[in-house]
Each structure stands twice: as structure tokens, then as C-alpha cells.
């Protein structure tokens, strides 16, 4: 399979056509080898227009959802970024091209090790992984300009919102009642406001962000 051609087609058909006009995001999607972050049996699915599940509770978002989330976050080259649920490292590799430094949180040791291996093979030098429960984040390494949750959530990311700098932004796909929305939170002093930025499709909810099932008599 010609992965380079597939990567270019992905950007042309799934990123640019969905109003992601930031050239830095387009270049990051064109250069980071998405297939590298998937197991051998899933590499052929790296550039399909759907979420790719590669481990329990872990997936690569569709290129459309992920690129639109990054665009809505307005990431600057000087930003310190927290990537929650980095998995095998793809999201952090993309973010590393957009910000100054990426702190990646991963709760599964085997995934964290694979992320580090993948970054080394991809030439990523400005990302580091922290072992932590995903919902807890990495307060000691913060506060952060940008926090990206690399998967869907069903609950308010309360602990993570406390780790934002003044003016900081948090982005996630929020699922409620089977409907997914790309959502952005922004801190202004002690206040945090949120807005829905786009309709999304992400369905794999990260561990620690699942809404408890209501008990029915």
C-alpha cells in the first residue's frame, strides 16, 4: 500500500474539505505517519474515514474529527500542551508539530512504551509521557495552554479544567444520548466557559470518562 499517497488523499478529502484551513495542521497530518501508530493488522485502515480501534478504550479519531478539534483549539507554537489518552502516540506526534512541548498522559504501561518507541522512530523530540489515570491529568507538569482529550468523553473533565492556564483551552468530543459534539472549554480567570464547535462521530469513550449507568428498578 502506498501510505504516502493515502496520507495526501486523507488531507485533501478529509481535512481540507472540512474547513480546516490552518496550513500547520494540514502539514502535520501530511507528515506524521498515521500507520506507524497502529498494529500490523490495522495499518491498511490508517487512512479510512472512520475511527480505528486498536486497543481496549483506545482509538484513532477520524482525521476529520481530530483536525477540526485542533483547529478549534487555536494552538500556538509556544503552547504547552497536555494530551490525555495518548495511546500509541499518534495524537501527541501531531500536537508536537503545533506546540512547543507535549506532555502525554497514558494509564496503560504497554501503550506508553509503544508511544515512546513510535516518537523515537518518527523523530519526535518534544513529547514526554506521564503515567497517570487519564481523568487526573498531570497537574505537576502544568498548568497548560492547551489540553486535548484524545477520545470521546461522557463526563465533565473537572480535574483537567483546573490544569488550564488563564486563557487556556481544552478540547474533547463529548457524547451524550448517542450524539457527539466537538466541544471547547476556555478559562478566563476563575471562570470556565464551553461551547460546541462541531458535530463529531467519535464513539470510543476513554477510561475514566464514562457516565455511570443509572440504576433501574
MARNUBA-113952 format. One record per atom (N, C-alpha, C): x, y, z. Coordinates in nm, 2 decimals. Layout:
BEGIN
[atom [X, Y, Z]]
...
END
This chain:
BEGIN
[atom [0.08, -0.12, 0.00]]
[atom [0.00, 0.00, 0.00]]
[atom [0.09, 0.12, 0.00]]
[atom [0.05, 0.22, -0.08]]
[atom [0.13, 0.35, -0.09]]
[atom [0.07, 0.44, 0.02]]
[atom [0.14, 0.43, 0.14]]
[atom [0.09, 0.51, 0.25]]
[atom [0.11, 0.66, 0.23]]
[atom [0.21, 0.70, 0.16]]
[atom [0.23, 0.85, 0.14]]
[atom [0.12, 0.90, 0.05]]
[atom [0.08, 0.83, -0.05]]
[atom [-0.03, 0.88, -0.13]]
[atom [-0.16, 0.88, -0.06]]
[atom [-0.18, 0.77, 0.03]]
[atom [-0.30, 0.77, 0.11]]
[atom [-0.31, 0.88, 0.21]]
[atom [-0.19, 0.92, 0.26]]
[atom [-0.19, 1.03, 0.36]]
[atom [-0.22, 1.16, 0.29]]
[atom [-0.17, 1.18, 0.17]]
[atom [-0.21, 1.31, 0.10]]
[atom [-0.35, 1.31, 0.06]]
[atom [-0.41, 1.19, 0.02]]
[atom [-0.55, 1.19, -0.01]]
[atom [-0.64, 1.21, 0.11]]
[atom [-0.59, 1.16, 0.23]]
[atom [-0.66, 1.19, 0.35]]
[atom [-0.67, 1.34, 0.38]]
[atom [-0.56, 1.41, 0.36]]
[atom [-0.57, 1.55, 0.39]]
[atom [-0.65, 1.63, 0.29]]
[atom [-0.64, 1.59, 0.16]]
[atom [-0.72, 1.65, 0.06]]
[atom [-0.87, 1.63, 0.08]]
[atom [-0.91, 1.50, 0.12]]
[atom [-1.05, 1.47, 0.12]]
[atom [-1.12, 1.47, 0.25]]
[atom [-1.04, 1.47, 0.36]]
[atom [-1.10, 1.46, 0.50]]
[atom [-1.06, 1.58, 0.59]]
[atom [-0.96, 1.65, 0.55]]
[atom [-0.92, 1.76, 0.63]]
[atom [-0.95, 1.90, 0.56]]
[atom [-0.89, 1.92, 0.45]]
[atom [-0.92, 2.05, 0.38]]
[atom [-1.07, 2.07, 0.35]]
[atom [-1.13, 1.96, 0.31]]
[atom [-1.27, 1.98, 0.27]]
[atom [-1.37, 2.00, 0.38]]
[atom [-1.32, 1.99, 0.51]]
[atom [-1.40, 2.01, 0.63]]
[atom [-1.36, 2.14, 0.70]]
[atom [-1.32, 2.24, 0.62]]
[atom [-1.30, 2.37, 0.67]]
[atom [-1.18, 2.38, 0.76]]
[atom [-1.08, 2.29, 0.76]]
[atom [-0.96, 2.30, 0.83]]
[atom [-0.86, 2.37, 0.74]]
[atom [-0.85, 2.50, 0.76]]
[atom [-0.76, 2.58, 0.66]]
[atom [-0.62, 2.61, 0.72]]
[atom [-0.60, 2.58, 0.85]]
[atom [-0.47, 2.61, 0.91]]
[atom [-0.36, 2.52, 0.84]]
[atom [-0.27, 2.59, 0.77]]
[atom [-0.17, 2.51, 0.70]]
[atom [-0.08, 2.43, 0.79]]
[atom [-0.06, 2.47, 0.91]]
[atom [0.02, 2.40, 1.01]]
[atom [-0.04, 2.27, 1.04]]
[atom [-0.17, 2.27, 1.06]]
[atom [-0.24, 2.14, 1.08]]
[atom [-0.24, 2.05, 0.96]]
[atom [-0.26, 2.11, 0.84]]
[atom [-0.25, 2.03, 0.72]]
[atom [-0.12, 1.96, 0.71]]
[atom [-0.01, 2.04, 0.73]]
[atom [0.13, 1.99, 0.72]]
[atom [0.15, 1.88, 0.82]]
[atom [0.10, 1.89, 0.94]]
[atom [0.12, 1.79, 1.04]]
[atom [0.05, 1.66, 1.00]]
[atom [-0.07, 1.67, 0.95]]
[atom [-0.14, 1.55, 0.91]]
[atom [-0.07, 1.49, 0.78]]
[atom [-0.01, 1.57, 0.70]]
[atom [0.06, 1.52, 0.58]]
[atom [0.19, 1.45, 0.62]]
[atom [0.26, 1.49, 0.73]]
[atom [0.39, 1.44, 0.76]]
[atom [0.39, 1.33, 0.86]]
[atom [0.30, 1.33, 0.96]]
[atom [0.30, 1.22, 1.06]]
[atom [0.24, 1.09, 1.00]]
[atom [0.32, 0.99, 1.01]]
[atom [0.28, 0.86, 0.95]]
[atom [0.18, 0.79, 1.04]]
[atom [0.05, 0.81, 1.01]]
[atom [-0.05, 0.75, 1.10]]
[atom [-0.04, 0.60, 1.11]]
[atom [0.00, 0.53, 1.00]]
[atom [0.01, 0.39, 1.00]]
[atom [0.11, 0.34, 1.10]]
[atom [0.21, 0.42, 1.13]]
[atom [0.32, 0.37, 1.23]]
[atom [0.26, 0.35, 1.37]]
[atom [0.15, 0.41, 1.40]]
[atom [0.10, 0.40, 1.54]]
[atom [-0.01, 0.30, 1.55]]
[atom [-0.03, 0.21, 1.45]]
[atom [-0.12, 0.10, 1.45]]
[atom [-0.05, -0.03, 1.44]]
[atom [-0.11, -0.14, 1.50]]
[atom [-0.05, -0.27, 1.48]]
[atom [-0.06, -0.31, 1.34]]
[atom [0.02, -0.41, 1.30]]
[atom [0.04, -0.45, 1.16]]
[atom [-0.10, -0.48, 1.10]]
[atom [-0.19, -0.55, 1.17]]
[atom [-0.31, -0.59, 1.11]]
[atom [-0.41, -0.48, 1.08]]
[atom [-0.38, -0.36, 1.14]]
[atom [-0.47, -0.25, 1.12]]
[atom [-0.41, -0.14, 1.03]]
[atom [-0.28, -0.15, 0.99]]
[atom [-0.22, -0.04, 0.92]]
[atom [-0.29, -0.01, 0.79]]
[atom [-0.35, -0.10, 0.72]]
[atom [-0.43, -0.07, 0.60]]
[atom [-0.55, 0.02, 0.62]]
[atom [-0.59, 0.03, 0.75]]
[atom [-0.71, 0.11, 0.78]]
[atom [-0.67, 0.25, 0.83]]
[atom [-0.54, 0.28, 0.83]]
[atom [-0.49, 0.40, 0.89]]
[atom [-0.56, 0.53, 0.83]]
[atom [-0.59, 0.53, 0.70]]
[atom [-0.64, 0.65, 0.64]]
[atom [-0.79, 0.64, 0.60]]
[atom [-0.86, 0.54, 0.65]]
[atom [-1.00, 0.54, 0.62]]
[atom [-1.07, 0.65, 0.70]]
[atom [-1.19, 0.68, 0.65]]
[atom [-1.27, 0.79, 0.71]]
[atom [-1.36, 0.74, 0.82]]
[atom [-1.29, 0.67, 0.92]]
[atom [-1.37, 0.62, 1.04]]
[atom [-1.27, 0.60, 1.15]]
[atom [-1.33, 0.60, 1.27]]
[atom [-1.25, 0.58, 1.39]]
[atom [-1.19, 0.43, 1.39]]
[atom [-1.06, 0.42, 1.42]]
[atom [-0.99, 0.29, 1.42]]
[atom [-0.96, 0.25, 1.56]]
[atom [-1.02, 0.15, 1.61]]
[atom [-1.00, 0.10, 1.75]]
[atom [-0.88, 0.00, 1.74]]
[atom [-0.78, 0.03, 1.83]]
[atom [-0.66, -0.05, 1.82]]
[atom [-0.62, -0.12, 1.96]]
[atom [-0.70, -0.08, 2.06]]
[atom [-0.68, -0.14, 2.20]]
[atom [-0.80, -0.11, 2.28]]
[atom [-0.83, -0.18, 2.39]]
[atom [-0.95, -0.15, 2.46]]
[atom [-0.95, -0.01, 2.51]]
[atom [-1.06, 0.06, 2.47]]
[atom [-1.08, 0.20, 2.51]]
[atom [-0.99, 0.30, 2.45]]
[atom [-0.92, 0.26, 2.34]]
[atom [-0.83, 0.34, 2.26]]
[atom [-0.85, 0.34, 2.11]]
[atom [-0.85, 0.45, 2.05]]
[atom [-0.88, 0.45, 1.91]]
[atom [-0.81, 0.58, 1.85]]
[atom [-0.79, 0.57, 1.71]]
[atom [-0.75, 0.69, 1.64]]
[atom [-0.89, 0.76, 1.60]]
[atom [-0.91, 0.88, 1.63]]
[atom [-1.03, 0.95, 1.59]]
[atom [-1.02, 0.96, 1.43]]
[atom [-1.14, 0.99, 1.37]]
[atom [-1.13, 1.01, 1.23]]
[atom [-1.04, 1.14, 1.20]]
[atom [-0.98, 1.14, 1.09]]
[atom [-0.90, 1.26, 1.06]]
[atom [-0.98, 1.39, 1.06]]
[atom [-1.11, 1.38, 1.02]]
[atom [-1.19, 1.49, 1.02]]
[atom [-1.21, 1.54, 1.17]]
[atom [-1.26, 1.46, 1.26]]
[atom [-1.28, 1.50, 1.39]]
[atom [-1.16, 1.55, 1.46]]
[atom [-1.05, 1.48, 1.44]]
[atom [-0.92, 1.53, 1.51]]
[atom [-0.87, 1.66, 1.46]]
[atom [-0.88, 1.68, 1.33]]
[atom [-0.83, 1.80, 1.27]]
[atom [-0.92, 1.92, 1.30]]
[atom [-1.05, 1.90, 1.31]]
[atom [-1.14, 2.01, 1.34]]
[atom [-1.12, 2.04, 1.49]]
[atom [-1.10, 1.94, 1.58]]
[atom [-1.08, 1.97, 1.72]]
[atom [-0.95, 2.06, 1.74]]
[atom [-0.84, 2.02, 1.66]]
[atom [-0.72, 2.10, 1.67]]
[atom [-0.74, 2.24, 1.62]]
[atom [-0.81, 2.26, 1.51]]
[atom [-0.84, 2.39, 1.46]]
[atom [-0.91, 2.48, 1.55]]
[atom [-1.01, 2.42, 1.62]]
[atom [-1.09, 2.49, 1.72]]
[atom [-1.01, 2.54, 1.84]]
[atom [-0.91, 2.47, 1.87]]
[atom [-0.82, 2.50, 1.99]]
[atom [-0.73, 2.61, 1.96]]
[atom [-0.71, 2.65, 1.84]]
[atom [-0.62, 2.76, 1.80]]
[atom [-0.48, 2.75, 1.87]]
[atom [-0.41, 2.64, 1.84]]
[atom [-0.29, 2.61, 1.91]]
[atom [-0.18, 2.70, 1.85]]
[atom [-0.10, 2.76, 1.94]]
[atom [0.02, 2.84, 1.91]]
[atom [0.15, 2.77, 1.92]]
[atom [0.25, 2.81, 1.85]]
[atom [0.38, 2.74, 1.85]]
[atom [0.45, 2.74, 1.99]]
[atom [0.41, 2.84, 2.08]]
[atom [0.47, 2.85, 2.21]]
[atom [0.38, 2.77, 2.32]]
[atom [0.28, 2.71, 2.28]]
[atom [0.19, 2.64, 2.37]]
[atom [0.25, 2.52, 2.44]]
[atom [0.22, 2.50, 2.57]]
[atom [0.25, 2.38, 2.64]]
[atom [0.12, 2.30, 2.64]]
[atom [0.12, 2.18, 2.58]]
[atom [0.00, 2.10, 2.55]]
[atom [0.00, 1.97, 2.64]]
[atom [-0.12, 1.94, 2.69]]
[atom [-0.14, 1.81, 2.76]]
[atom [-0.23, 1.73, 2.67]]
[atom [-0.18, 1.61, 2.64]]
[atom [-0.25, 1.51, 2.55]]
[atom [-0.30, 1.40, 2.64]]
[atom [-0.43, 1.39, 2.67]]
[atom [-0.49, 1.29, 2.76]]
[atom [-0.53, 1.17, 2.68]]
[atom [-0.47, 1.05, 2.72]]
[atom [-0.50, 0.93, 2.65]]
[atom [-0.43, 0.92, 2.52]]
[atom [-0.30, 0.94, 2.53]]
[atom [-0.22, 0.94, 2.40]]
[atom [-0.21, 0.80, 2.33]]
[atom [-0.23, 0.69, 2.41]]
[atom [-0.23, 0.56, 2.35]]
[atom [-0.09, 0.53, 2.29]]
[atom [-0.09, 0.50, 2.16]]
[atom [0.04, 0.46, 2.10]]
[atom [0.11, 0.59, 2.05]]
[atom [0.06, 0.71, 2.07]]
[atom [0.13, 0.83, 2.05]]
[atom [0.10, 0.91, 1.92]]
[atom [0.00, 0.87, 1.84]]
[atom [-0.02, 0.95, 1.72]]
[atom [-0.07, 1.09, 1.75]]
[atom [-0.16, 1.11, 1.84]]
[atom [-0.21, 1.24, 1.87]]
[atom [-0.10, 1.33, 1.92]]
[atom [-0.01, 1.28, 2.00]]
[atom [0.10, 1.36, 2.05]]
[atom [0.20, 1.40, 1.94]]
[atom [0.22, 1.31, 1.85]]
[atom [0.31, 1.33, 1.74]]
[atom [0.26, 1.45, 1.65]]
[atom [0.13, 1.45, 1.63]]
[atom [0.07, 1.56, 1.56]]
[atom [0.08, 1.69, 1.64]]
[atom [0.05, 1.69, 1.76]]
[atom [0.05, 1.80, 1.85]]
[atom [0.19, 1.86, 1.87]]
[atom [0.29, 1.77, 1.86]]
[atom [0.43, 1.81, 1.88]]
[atom [0.47, 1.91, 1.76]]
[atom [0.40, 1.90, 1.65]]
[atom [0.44, 1.99, 1.54]]
[atom [0.37, 2.12, 1.55]]
[atom [0.27, 2.13, 1.64]]
[atom [0.19, 2.25, 1.65]]
[atom [0.23, 2.34, 1.77]]
[atom [0.27, 2.27, 1.88]]
[atom [0.31, 2.35, 2.00]]
[atom [0.45, 2.33, 2.04]]
[atom [0.49, 2.39, 2.15]]
[atom [0.63, 2.39, 2.19]]
[atom [0.67, 2.25, 2.26]]
[atom [0.58, 2.20, 2.35]]
[atom [0.61, 2.08, 2.42]]
[atom [0.47, 2.01, 2.45]]
[atom [0.48, 1.88, 2.44]]
[atom [0.36, 1.80, 2.47]]
[atom [0.39, 1.70, 2.58]]
[atom [0.30, 1.71, 2.68]]
[atom [0.30, 1.62, 2.79]]
[atom [0.19, 1.52, 2.77]]
[atom [0.22, 1.39, 2.75]]
[atom [0.12, 1.29, 2.72]]
[atom [0.09, 1.21, 2.84]]
[atom [-0.04, 1.19, 2.87]]
[atom [-0.08, 1.11, 2.98]]
[atom [-0.14, 0.98, 2.93]]
[atom [-0.09, 0.87, 2.99]]
[atom [-0.13, 0.74, 2.95]]
[atom [-0.14, 0.65, 3.07]]
[atom [-0.25, 0.58, 3.09]]
[atom [-0.26, 0.49, 3.21]]
[atom [-0.21, 0.35, 3.19]]
[atom [-0.20, 0.31, 3.06]]
[atom [-0.15, 0.17, 3.03]]
[atom [-0.01, 0.17, 2.99]]
[atom [0.07, 0.10, 3.07]]
[atom [0.22, 0.10, 3.06]]
[atom [0.26, 0.05, 2.92]]
[atom [0.20, -0.05, 2.87]]
[atom [0.24, -0.10, 2.74]]
[atom [0.22, 0.00, 2.62]]
[atom [0.10, 0.07, 2.63]]
[atom [0.08, 0.17, 2.53]]
[atom [0.18, 0.29, 2.55]]
[atom [0.21, 0.33, 2.67]]
[atom [0.30, 0.44, 2.69]]
[atom [0.44, 0.40, 2.63]]
[atom [0.48, 0.27, 2.65]]
[atom [0.61, 0.23, 2.60]]
[atom [0.61, 0.23, 2.44]]
[atom [0.50, 0.19, 2.38]]
[atom [0.49, 0.20, 2.24]]
[atom [0.49, 0.34, 2.19]]
[atom [0.42, 0.43, 2.26]]
[atom [0.42, 0.57, 2.22]]
[atom [0.57, 0.62, 2.21]]
[atom [0.65, 0.59, 2.32]]
[atom [0.78, 0.64, 2.32]]
[atom [0.86, 0.58, 2.20]]
[atom [0.84, 0.46, 2.17]]
[atom [0.91, 0.39, 2.06]]
[atom [0.87, 0.46, 1.93]]
[atom [0.74, 0.48, 1.91]]
[atom [0.69, 0.55, 1.79]]
[atom [0.74, 0.69, 1.77]]
[atom [0.75, 0.76, 1.88]]
[atom [0.80, 0.90, 1.87]]
[atom [0.95, 0.90, 1.83]]
[atom [1.03, 0.81, 1.89]]
[atom [1.17, 0.80, 1.86]]
[atom [1.19, 0.76, 1.71]]
[atom [1.11, 0.67, 1.66]]
[atom [1.11, 0.63, 1.52]]
[atom [1.07, 0.74, 1.42]]
[atom [0.98, 0.83, 1.48]]
[atom [0.92, 0.94, 1.40]]
[atom [1.00, 1.07, 1.41]]
[atom [1.10, 1.07, 1.49]]
[atom [1.18, 1.20, 1.51]]
[atom [1.12, 1.30, 1.60]]
[atom [1.02, 1.26, 1.69]]
[atom [0.95, 1.35, 1.78]]
[atom [1.04, 1.37, 1.90]]
[atom [1.08, 1.49, 1.93]]
[atom [1.18, 1.51, 2.04]]
[atom [1.11, 1.60, 2.15]]
[atom [0.99, 1.65, 2.12]]
[atom [0.93, 1.75, 2.22]]
[atom [0.80, 1.69, 2.28]]
[atom [0.80, 1.56, 2.31]]
[atom [0.69, 1.50, 2.37]]
[atom [0.74, 1.40, 2.48]]
[atom [0.67, 1.40, 2.59]]
[atom [0.71, 1.31, 2.70]]
[atom [0.59, 1.25, 2.76]]
[atom [0.59, 1.12, 2.81]]
[atom [0.48, 1.06, 2.86]]
[atom [0.48, 1.05, 3.01]]
[atom [0.36, 1.07, 3.07]]
[atom [0.35, 1.06, 3.22]]
[atom [0.25, 0.95, 3.25]]
[atom [0.28, 0.86, 3.34]]
[atom [0.19, 0.75, 3.38]]
[atom [0.09, 0.81, 3.48]]
[atom [-0.04, 0.80, 3.44]]
[atom [-0.14, 0.86, 3.53]]
[atom [-0.28, 0.81, 3.49]]
[atom [-0.37, 0.81, 3.58]]
[atom [-0.51, 0.79, 3.54]]
[atom [-0.55, 0.91, 3.45]]
[atom [-0.62, 0.88, 3.34]]
[atom [-0.64, 0.98, 3.24]]
[atom [-0.72, 1.10, 3.29]]
[atom [-0.82, 1.07, 3.37]]
[atom [-0.90, 1.18, 3.42]]
[atom [-0.83, 1.27, 3.52]]
[atom [-0.72, 1.22, 3.58]]
[atom [-0.64, 1.30, 3.67]]
[atom [-0.55, 1.40, 3.60]]
[atom [-0.51, 1.37, 3.48]]
[atom [-0.42, 1.46, 3.41]]
[atom [-0.28, 1.46, 3.46]]
[atom [-0.21, 1.57, 3.46]]
[atom [-0.07, 1.58, 3.50]]
[atom [-0.05, 1.72, 3.56]]
[atom [-0.11, 1.74, 3.68]]
[atom [-0.11, 1.88, 3.74]]
[atom [0.04, 1.92, 3.77]]
[atom [0.13, 1.83, 3.81]]
[atom [0.26, 1.87, 3.84]]
[atom [0.34, 1.93, 3.72]]
[atom [0.30, 1.89, 3.60]]
[atom [0.37, 1.94, 3.48]]
[atom [0.30, 2.06, 3.42]]
[atom [0.18, 2.10, 3.48]]
[atom [0.11, 2.22, 3.43]]
[atom [0.14, 2.35, 3.50]]
[atom [0.06, 2.45, 3.48]]
[atom [-0.06, 2.45, 3.41]]
[atom [-0.04, 2.45, 3.26]]
[atom [-0.14, 2.42, 3.18]]
[atom [-0.12, 2.41, 3.03]]
[atom [-0.20, 2.51, 2.95]]
[atom [-0.14, 2.55, 2.84]]
[atom [-0.21, 2.64, 2.74]]
[atom [-0.33, 2.56, 2.67]]
[atom [-0.30, 2.44, 2.64]]
[atom [-0.40, 2.36, 2.57]]
[atom [-0.40, 2.22, 2.63]]
[atom [-0.52, 2.16, 2.64]]
[atom [-0.54, 2.02, 2.68]]
[atom [-0.63, 1.96, 2.57]]
[atom [-0.58, 1.85, 2.52]]
[atom [-0.66, 1.77, 2.42]]
[atom [-0.69, 1.63, 2.48]]
[atom [-0.82, 1.60, 2.48]]
[atom [-0.86, 1.46, 2.52]]
[atom [-0.87, 1.38, 2.40]]
[atom [-0.79, 1.28, 2.38]]
[atom [-0.78, 1.20, 2.26]]
[atom [-0.87, 1.08, 2.26]]
[atom [-1.00, 1.11, 2.26]]
[atom [-1.11, 1.01, 2.26]]
[atom [-1.23, 1.08, 2.31]]
[atom [-1.34, 1.01, 2.31]]
[atom [-1.47, 1.07, 2.35]]
[atom [-1.48, 1.06, 2.50]]
[atom [-1.56, 1.15, 2.56]]
[atom [-1.59, 1.16, 2.70]]
[atom [-1.74, 1.17, 2.72]]
[atom [-1.79, 1.12, 2.83]]
[atom [-1.93, 1.14, 2.87]]
[atom [-1.95, 1.23, 2.99]]
[atom [-1.84, 1.25, 3.06]]
[atom [-1.85, 1.33, 3.19]]
[atom [-1.76, 1.46, 3.18]]
[atom [-1.79, 1.55, 3.26]]
[atom [-1.72, 1.68, 3.27]]
[atom [-1.57, 1.65, 3.31]]
[atom [-1.47, 1.70, 3.24]]
[atom [-1.33, 1.68, 3.28]]
[atom [-1.29, 1.77, 3.39]]
[atom [-1.35, 1.77, 3.50]]
[atom [-1.33, 1.87, 3.61]]
[atom [-1.19, 1.88, 3.65]]
[atom [-1.12, 1.77, 3.68]]
[atom [-0.98, 1.78, 3.72]]
[atom [-0.89, 1.85, 3.62]]
[atom [-0.92, 1.82, 3.49]]
[atom [-0.84, 1.87, 3.38]]
[atom [-0.86, 2.02, 3.36]]
[atom [-0.98, 2.06, 3.38]]
[atom [-1.01, 2.21, 3.36]]
[atom [-0.93, 2.29, 3.47]]
[atom [-0.90, 2.23, 3.58]]
[atom [-0.83, 2.31, 3.68]]
[atom [-0.68, 2.32, 3.64]]
[atom [-0.64, 2.24, 3.54]]
[atom [-0.50, 2.25, 3.50]]
[atom [-0.47, 2.34, 3.38]]
[atom [-0.57, 2.42, 3.34]]
[atom [-0.56, 2.52, 3.24]]
[atom [-0.50, 2.65, 3.29]]
[atom [-0.41, 2.71, 3.21]]
[atom [-0.37, 2.85, 3.24]]
[atom [-0.49, 2.94, 3.21]]
[atom [-0.47, 3.06, 3.26]]
[atom [-0.57, 3.17, 3.22]]
[atom [-0.56, 3.19, 3.07]]
[atom [-0.67, 3.18, 3.01]]
[atom [-0.67, 3.18, 2.86]]
[atom [-0.66, 3.05, 2.79]]
[atom [-0.64, 2.94, 2.88]]
[atom [-0.61, 2.81, 2.82]]
[atom [-0.74, 2.75, 2.77]]
[atom [-0.72, 2.65, 2.67]]
[atom [-0.83, 2.58, 2.61]]
[atom [-0.82, 2.43, 2.63]]
[atom [-0.94, 2.37, 2.64]]
[atom [-0.95, 2.22, 2.65]]
[atom [-1.05, 2.18, 2.54]]
[atom [-1.01, 2.08, 2.46]]
[atom [-1.09, 2.03, 2.36]]
[atom [-1.12, 1.88, 2.37]]
[atom [-1.24, 1.84, 2.35]]
[atom [-1.28, 1.70, 2.36]]
[atom [-1.41, 1.67, 2.28]]
[atom [-1.43, 1.55, 2.24]]
[atom [-1.56, 1.51, 2.18]]
[atom [-1.64, 1.46, 2.29]]
[atom [-1.76, 1.52, 2.32]]
[atom [-1.85, 1.49, 2.42]]
[atom [-1.96, 1.41, 2.37]]
[atom [-1.99, 1.29, 2.42]]
[atom [-2.10, 1.21, 2.38]]
[atom [-2.21, 1.21, 2.49]]
[atom [-2.33, 1.25, 2.44]]
[atom [-2.45, 1.25, 2.53]]
[atom [-2.57, 1.20, 2.45]]
[atom [-2.63, 1.09, 2.50]]
[atom [-2.75, 1.04, 2.44]]
[atom [-2.72, 0.99, 2.29]]
[atom [-2.61, 0.94, 2.27]]
[atom [-2.57, 0.89, 2.14]]
[atom [-2.53, 1.00, 2.04]]
[atom [-2.53, 1.13, 2.08]]
[atom [-2.49, 1.24, 2.00]]
[atom [-2.35, 1.29, 2.04]]
[atom [-2.26, 1.31, 1.94]]
[atom [-2.12, 1.35, 1.97]]
[atom [-2.10, 1.49, 1.92]]
[atom [-2.04, 1.57, 2.01]]
[atom [-2.01, 1.71, 1.97]]
[atom [-1.86, 1.75, 2.01]]
[atom [-1.79, 1.80, 1.91]]
[atom [-1.66, 1.86, 1.94]]
[atom [-1.68, 1.98, 2.03]]
[atom [-1.62, 1.98, 2.15]]
[atom [-1.65, 2.08, 2.25]]
[atom [-1.52, 2.15, 2.30]]
[atom [-1.53, 2.28, 2.31]]
[atom [-1.41, 2.36, 2.36]]
[atom [-1.44, 2.43, 2.49]]
[atom [-1.36, 2.41, 2.59]]
[atom [-1.37, 2.49, 2.71]]
[atom [-1.26, 2.59, 2.71]]
[atom [-1.28, 2.71, 2.77]]
[atom [-1.18, 2.82, 2.77]]
[atom [-1.19, 2.88, 2.91]]
[atom [-1.07, 2.89, 2.97]]
[atom [-1.06, 2.95, 3.11]]
[atom [-1.03, 3.10, 3.09]]
[atom [-1.10, 3.18, 3.17]]
[atom [-1.08, 3.32, 3.19]]
[atom [-1.08, 3.36, 3.33]]
[atom [-0.97, 3.37, 3.39]]
[atom [-0.96, 3.39, 3.54]]
[atom [-1.01, 3.26, 3.61]]
[atom [-1.10, 3.28, 3.70]]
[atom [-1.16, 3.17, 3.77]]
[atom [-1.28, 3.10, 3.70]]
[atom [-1.32, 3.17, 3.59]]
[atom [-1.44, 3.11, 3.52]]
[atom [-1.40, 3.03, 3.40]]
[atom [-1.48, 2.93, 3.37]]
[atom [-1.46, 2.84, 3.25]]
[atom [-1.59, 2.83, 3.18]]
[atom [-1.58, 2.86, 3.05]]
[atom [-1.70, 2.86, 2.96]]
[atom [-1.67, 2.75, 2.85]]
[atom [-1.78, 2.69, 2.80]]
[atom [-1.77, 2.59, 2.70]]
[atom [-1.86, 2.62, 2.58]]
[atom [-1.83, 2.57, 2.46]]
[atom [-1.92, 2.58, 2.35]]
[atom [-1.90, 2.46, 2.26]]
[atom [-2.00, 2.42, 2.19]]
[atom [-2.00, 2.31, 2.10]]
[atom [-1.95, 2.37, 1.96]]
[atom [-1.84, 2.31, 1.91]]
[atom [-1.77, 2.37, 1.79]]
[atom [-1.82, 2.29, 1.66]]
[atom [-1.85, 2.16, 1.67]]
[atom [-1.88, 2.09, 1.55]]
[atom [-1.95, 1.96, 1.59]]
[atom [-2.02, 1.90, 1.49]]
[atom [-2.08, 1.77, 1.51]]
[atom [-1.96, 1.67, 1.49]]
[atom [-1.96, 1.56, 1.57]]
[atom [-1.85, 1.47, 1.56]]
[atom [-1.91, 1.33, 1.55]]
[atom [-1.81, 1.23, 1.54]]
[atom [-1.86, 1.09, 1.53]]
[atom [-1.79, 1.00, 1.63]]
[atom [-1.69, 1.05, 1.70]]
[atom [-1.61, 0.96, 1.79]]
[atom [-1.71, 0.89, 1.89]]
[atom [-1.68, 0.76, 1.91]]
[atom [-1.77, 0.68, 1.99]]
[atom [-1.70, 0.60, 2.10]]
[atom [-1.57, 0.59, 2.09]]
[atom [-1.49, 0.51, 2.19]]
[atom [-1.46, 0.61, 2.31]]
[atom [-1.52, 0.58, 2.42]]
[atom [-1.51, 0.66, 2.54]]
[atom [-1.39, 0.62, 2.62]]
[atom [-1.30, 0.72, 2.65]]
[atom [-1.18, 0.69, 2.72]]
[atom [-1.21, 0.64, 2.87]]
[atom [-1.13, 0.55, 2.92]]
[atom [-1.15, 0.51, 3.06]]
[atom [-1.14, 0.63, 3.15]]
[atom [-1.22, 0.63, 3.25]]
[atom [-1.23, 0.75, 3.34]]
[atom [-1.32, 0.86, 3.31]]
[atom [-1.38, 0.85, 3.19]]
[atom [-1.47, 0.95, 3.14]]
[atom [-1.61, 0.89, 3.10]]
[atom [-1.64, 0.77, 3.16]]
[atom [-1.77, 0.71, 3.12]]
[atom [-1.87, 0.75, 3.23]]
[atom [-1.99, 0.78, 3.18]]
[atom [-2.10, 0.82, 3.26]]
[atom [-2.15, 0.69, 3.33]]
[atom [-2.16, 0.69, 3.46]]
[atom [-2.22, 0.57, 3.53]]
[atom [-2.36, 0.54, 3.48]]
[atom [-2.39, 0.41, 3.47]]
[atom [-2.52, 0.37, 3.42]]
[atom [-2.62, 0.40, 3.54]]
[atom [-2.73, 0.45, 3.50]]
[atom [-2.84, 0.48, 3.60]]
[atom [-2.90, 0.34, 3.64]]
[atom [-2.93, 0.33, 3.77]]
[atom [-2.99, 0.21, 3.82]]
[atom [-3.14, 0.21, 3.79]]
[atom [-3.19, 0.11, 3.73]]
[atom [-3.33, 0.10, 3.70]]
[atom [-3.40, -0.01, 3.78]]
[atom [-3.51, 0.02, 3.85]]
[atom [-3.58, -0.09, 3.93]]
[atom [-3.65, -0.18, 3.84]]
END
